[in-house]
Amino acid sequence: MDLHQILPILLEALKGAVVITVLVIIMMTLIEYLNIENRGRWFSSIKNSPIRQVIAGTLLGAVPGCVGGFASVSLYTHSIIGTGALISTMIAATGDEAFVLLATSPTLFFKLLAILCAIALCAGLAISIFNKNRQKSLCPESFQIHEEDKAHKKERNFRHFMKEHVWEHIVKKHLLSVFLWSFGALILCGFLTEYINVEDWISAHEGYMPLIILAAAAIGLIPQSGPHMVFILLVAQGTLPFYVLLTSAISQQGHVSLPLLAESKKRWALSKAFCALLGIAAGMLGFLFT
């Protein structure tokens, strides 16, 4: 591979990493602001209720694109929501593929979304019941309310907010790690997709549906929007059955999980593995009973 082939991959990865980092920083800033404005009451009501956490995680994941998922990951890394809610988000999220599916086949999109949300709620609640130990916050500072935030002088409050909350907490603690890990992961994904033609492989193995289900789950491990698009197109065309798309959708989340990768490689790997296994189980059940 020469420089002319490598450069577009690096530029695309750089562009994606910048967009992801900016969106994550914006979402974290918004969450900081909301927490201060309502004096932490809203977060406390969620933090103390696993059911509300799972519902909130599912709804955030169901938002097309990655913004809702980024918000959920941010809440998780600061220990506002637990593992069950995070998994609910990852199951319900379909990344940027949601826009393509919504544009090409709205009926298929809403069918998929309804099933994903139902699975997300059930899985999230089950995890919350069996895993009652609160995860330690991945960020030692978490979302805090300072005495200066309670003052009435808006100008001073704004300066304090930008310096202590945005710069000291969000930018200095999170920006670089989110950017570097996103950039590195996207470079790897770019090279993988350059050499692997998923559509040709599926066409060659169309008669081996369990193998395609496993492939859909495995490709879902790629933390990027794009490689999974082939399953949307082939299912929409009627070439592949719906349960293959369901497997892919449960296993993949687009870019949603990348901020988690930046904060904890172990939790990222465990959450991705769980979603992939759940996706395989859903696909195999569809294969056996349809």
C-alpha positions in Angstrom: 0.0 0.0 0.0 1.5 3.3 -1.1 1.1 6.8 0.3 -1.8 7.6 -2.0 -3.8 4.8 -0.5 -2.7 5.5 3.1 -3.3 9.2 3.1 -7.1 9.1 2.5 -7.5 6.5 5.4 -5.5 8.8 7.7 -7.5 11.9 6.7 -10.8 10.1 7.1 -9.8 8.8 10.5 -8.6 12.3 11.6 -11.9 13.8 10.4 -13.9 11.2 12.3 -11.8 11.6 15.5 -12.2 15.4 15.5 -16.0 15.1 15.0 -16.4 12.5 17.7 -14.2 14.5 20.1 -16.1 17.7 19.5 -19.5 16.0 20.0 -18.3 14.3 23.2 -17.0 17.5 24.6 -20.2 19.3 23.7 -22.3 16.6 25.3 -20.2 16.6 28.5 -20.4 20.4 28.7 -24.2 20.3 28.3 -24.5 17.6 31.0 -22.3 19.7 33.3 -24.5 22.7 32.7 -27.8 20.8 33.3 -26.4 19.3 36.5 -25.5 22.8 37.8 -28.7 24.4 36.7 -30.9 21.9 38.6 -28.4 21.6 41.5 -27.9 17.9 40.8 -31.5 16.9 41.5 -32.1 15.4 38.1 -29.0 13.3 38.1 -29.7 12.2 41.7 -33.2 11.0 40.7 -31.7 8.8 37.9 -28.7 7.7 40.0 -30.9 6.3 42.7 -33.2 4.4 40.4 -31.9 1.5 38.2 -35.2 1.4 36.3 -35.0 5.1 35.4 -31.3 4.6 34.4 -32.2 1.8 32.0 -35.2 3.7 30.5 -32.9 6.8 30.0 -30.1 4.6 28.5 -32.5 3.0 26.1 -34.0 6.3 25.0 -30.6 7.9 24.5 -29.5 4.9 22.4 -32.6 5.0 20.3 -31.8 8.6 19.1 -30.5 8.2 15.5 -26.8 8.9 15.2 -24.3 8.9 18.0 -25.1 12.0 20.1 -27.5 10.2 22.5 -25.0 7.4 22.9 -22.2 9.8 23.6 -24.3 11.4 26.4 -25.0 8.0 27.9 -21.4 7.0 27.9 -20.5 10.3 29.6 -23.1 9.6 32.3 -21.7 6.1 32.7 -18.1 7.1 33.0 -19.1 9.6 35.7 -21.1 6.9 37.6 -24.5 8.6 37.0 -25.9 5.5 35.3 -24.8 1.9 35.8 -23.7 -1.0 33.6 -27.3 -2.1 32.8 -28.2 1.3 31.5 -25.0 1.5 29.4 -25.7 -1.9 27.8 -29.3 -0.7 27.1 -27.9 2.2 25.2 -25.4 0.0 23.2 -28.2 -2.4 22.3 -30.6 0.3 21.2 -28.0 2.4 19.3 -27.6 1.8 15.6 -25.2 4.7 14.9 -25.4 6.6 11.6 -26.8 3.6 9.9 -30.2 4.6 11.4 -30.4 7.6 9.1 -29.8 5.4 6.0 -32.4 2.8 7.1 -34.9 5.6 8.0 -34.5 7.1 4.5 -34.6 3.9 2.5 -37.1 1.8 4.5 -38.9 3.6 7.4 -41.1 0.6 8.1 -38.0 -1.6 8.6 -36.4 1.1 10.7 -39.3 1.3 13.2 -39.7 -2.4 13.3 -36.0 -2.8 14.1 -36.0 0.1 16.6 -39.0 -1.3 18.5 -37.4 -4.8 18.9 -34.0 -3.3 19.9 -35.7 -1.1 22.5 -37.6 -4.1 23.9 -34.4 -6.2 24.1 -32.4 -3.2 25.5 -35.0 -2.7 28.4 -35.1 -6.4 29.2 -31.3 -6.9 29.1 -30.6 -3.6 31.0 -33.0 -4.5 33.8 -31.7 -8.0 34.1 -28.1 -6.7 34.4 -29.2 -4.1 37.0 -30.9 -6.8 39.1 -28.0 -9.2 39.0 -25.3 -6.6 39.2 -26.2 -4.3 42.1 -22.7 -3.2 42.9 -22.2 0.4 41.7 -19.3 0.7 39.3 -16.5 3.0 40.4 -16.5 6.3 38.4 -14.0 6.3 35.6 -13.5 10.0 36.2 -12.3 10.9 39.7 -13.8 14.4 39.5 -17.2 13.4 38.3 -19.9 16.1 37.8 -19.5 18.4 40.8 -21.4 21.5 42.0 -19.1 24.2 43.5 -20.0 27.0 45.9 -19.4 29.4 43.1 -22.0 27.7 41.0 -24.6 28.6 43.6 -23.9 32.3 43.5 -26.2 34.8 41.7 -23.6 36.8 39.7 -24.0 35.3 36.3 -20.8 36.7 34.8 -18.7 35.3 37.6 -20.5 32.0 37.3 -19.8 31.8 33.6 -16.1 32.4 34.1 -16.0 29.8 36.9 -18.0 27.3 34.7 -15.7 27.7 31.7 -12.5 27.5 33.8 -13.3 24.8 36.4 -15.9 22.7 34.7 -15.1 22.9 31.0 -11.3 23.5 31.0 -10.1 21.8 34.2 -12.5 18.8 34.0 -13.7 18.2 30.5 -10.9 19.5 28.3 -7.9 18.6 30.5 -9.2 15.2 31.7 -11.0 13.9 28.7 -10.3 15.6 25.4 -6.8 14.2 24.5 -7.6 10.6 25.4 -10.9 10.6 23.5 -9.3 12.0 20.4 -6.2 9.7 20.4 -8.2 6.5 21.0 -10.8 7.5 18.5 -8.1 8.4 15.9 -6.2 5.1 16.5 -9.3 3.0 16.4 -10.6 4.7 13.2 -7.2 4.2 11.5 -7.4 0.5 12.3 -11.0 0.3 11.1 -10.0 2.1 7.9 -7.3 -0.4 7.0 -9.6 -3.4 7.8 -12.4 -2.2 5.6 -9.9 -1.4 2.8 -8.9 -5.1 2.6 -12.2 -6.8 3.5 -15.1 -6.9 1.1 -18.1 -7.9 3.3 -20.6 -8.0 0.5 -18.6 -10.4 -1.7 -18.0 -12.7 1.4 -21.7 -12.8 2.2 -22.6 -13.6 -1.4 -20.1 -16.5 -1.4 -21.6 -17.9 1.9 -25.3 -17.1 1.4 -26.3 -20.7 1.9 -24.6 -20.9 5.3 -26.8 -18.6 7.4 -25.3 -19.4 10.9 -21.9 -18.4 9.5 -23.4 -15.1 8.2 -24.9 -14.5 11.7 -21.5 -15.0 13.3 -20.0 -12.7 10.7 -22.6 -10.0 11.4 -21.8 -10.1 15.1 -18.1 -10.1 14.5 -18.3 -7.1 12.1 -20.4 -5.4 14.8 -17.4 -5.3 17.0 -15.9 -2.7 14.7 -16.5 0.7 16.5 -17.3 2.6 13.3 -20.3 3.4 11.2 -20.0 2.0 7.7 -19.0 -1.7 7.6 -22.5 -2.7 8.9 -24.3 -0.8 6.1 -24.2 -3.9 3.9 -26.6 -5.8 6.2 -29.1 -2.9 6.0 -29.0 -2.9 2.2 -29.2 -6.7 1.8 -32.1 -7.1 4.2 -33.9 -4.1 2.7 -33.5 -5.8 -0.7 -34.8 -9.1 0.7 -31.5 -10.9 0.0 -30.9 -11.6 3.7 -33.5 -12.3 6.5 -34.4 -9.8 9.1 -32.7 -11.7 11.9 -29.3 -11.1 10.4 -29.9 -7.3 10.5 -31.0 -7.8 14.1 -27.8 -9.5 15.0 -25.8 -6.8 13.4 -27.8 -4.0 15.1 -27.4 -5.5 18.6 -23.7 -6.1 18.1 -22.8 -2.7 16.6 -23.3 0.8 17.8 -21.5 2.9 15.3 -19.1 5.3 17.0 -21.0 5.3 20.3 -18.6 3.1 22.2 -15.4 4.9 21.2 -15.5 7.4 24.2 -15.8 4.4 26.5 -12.7 2.8 24.9 -10.8 6.0 25.8 -11.8 5.7 29.4 -11.6 1.9 30.1 -10.4 -0.7 27.7 -11.7 -3.5 29.9 -15.2 -2.2 30.2 -15.3 -1.4 26.5 -14.3 -5.0 25.6 -16.8 -6.6 28.1 -19.7 -4.5 26.9 -18.9 -5.1 23.2 -18.5 -8.9 23.9 -21.9 -9.0 25.7 -23.7 -7.2 22.8 -22.0 -9.5 20.3 -23.1 -12.6 22.1 -26.6 -11.3 22.6 -26.7 -10.5 18.9 -25.7 -14.1 18.0 -28.3 -15.5 20.3 -31.0 -13.3 18.7 -29.9 -14.3 15.2 -29.7 -18.0 16.0 -33.2 -17.9 17.5 -34.5 -16.2 14.4 -32.7 -18.8 12.2 -34.2 -21.7 14.1 -37.8 -20.4 14.4 -38.4 -18.5 11.2 
